[in-house]
Amino acid sequence: MSRTPPTVSSASDVLVVGGGIIGLVTAWRAAQRGLSVAVVDPEPGGGAAQVAAGMLAAVTELHYGEQTLLALNLASAHRYPDFAAELAEASGQDLGYRACGTLAVALDADDRAHLRELHALQRKSGLESEWLSGRDCRRLEPMLAPGVRGGLRVDGDHQIDPRRLASALVTACERAGVVLHRSSAERLSVVRDRACGLVLADGTQLAAEQVVLAAGSRSGQLAGVPDEVLPPVRPVKGQVLRLTVPRRHAPFLSRTIRAVVRGSHVYLVPRTNGELVVGATSEELGWDTTVTAGGVYELLRDAHELVPGITELPLTETRAGLRPGSPDNAPLLGPTTLPGLLLATGHYRNGVLLTPVTGDAMAHVLATGELPDEARPFTPKRFCAAGLQSLEQSA
Ligand code: GLY
């Protein structure tokens, strides 16, 4: 049997491993800076964005201890309107960006206490949110259950359709001259302690000045990356449902509704095209992407407690994806200790929200060698021995 000999393609300035939204936005923004860029992915535009609901929830997904991440989330949220307009123009596609706001509601006394604490933390962090009675919540969203005990109105947490975002980024990349290699990256090439390219699954060798590892939850799996540089990302499974609101039911919900029901997060994200996304489980089960009866049951049960009318709607899709979790729930952005290798991964629950700021930060560091100030706390070096030591010293 004859084998096609490996080919060495011409070198590019930047090679991006992973054509999900983070890899694509990195490639697009880097190409706009005049760098020659190639992306390696068997299915560019795939990945977690095909499952994600697309909430831009910097305020409603605030957590204790994540103030540094909050600053990055807010920076990205503020950039979204211009980013979406620019990308829509560059791709000729509508991204489904909706400045619709979010309502986080409580169903019982425990949920209410949890929301009150979130409200206090939001105020302490200088964020805008308004406490509403149950009656006021239902006035805003009449489909809510009569049992809703109160809620937080957050007019600044919007949404985008991640599938459209991914598709638009593929087109924008192509139009900006980014080369898409529809293949898998098999191994990082390292010569004299410097990353200098990739070997693809078909044996093709690609050379580059800089390689960006942006393979989502799989970023820790590329052969050839030295152990001490491999990003500490892990898959966190999320099951998500898609329902359809028939025209006769519209408007069903006018904004994103979310809640913590018996300790589990549930959200309902209504799109203008009638899609209603219900998410999401959070499961530490390795690489498993099975949609389970239990997962679907829990999501529907919790969503039904919030909005009983959903049982009337057709259930059109069930799917599971993998969030790239990191040890501190924040992304890893920028150079590693291996010269020539950079990371853009570990975005965990915030990949869609952080897409604009990640593109800007990565393009900046690729073009100048320096991470912009807003991205410095997210250097991958914070997880290596020297980085941990300097963090301990500054504590
Ligand atoms: N940000 C929503 C989720 O990860 O489920």
Residues whose N, C-alpha, C, O or C-beta is under 5 A from the ligand:
A	BS01	LIG	A280 R349
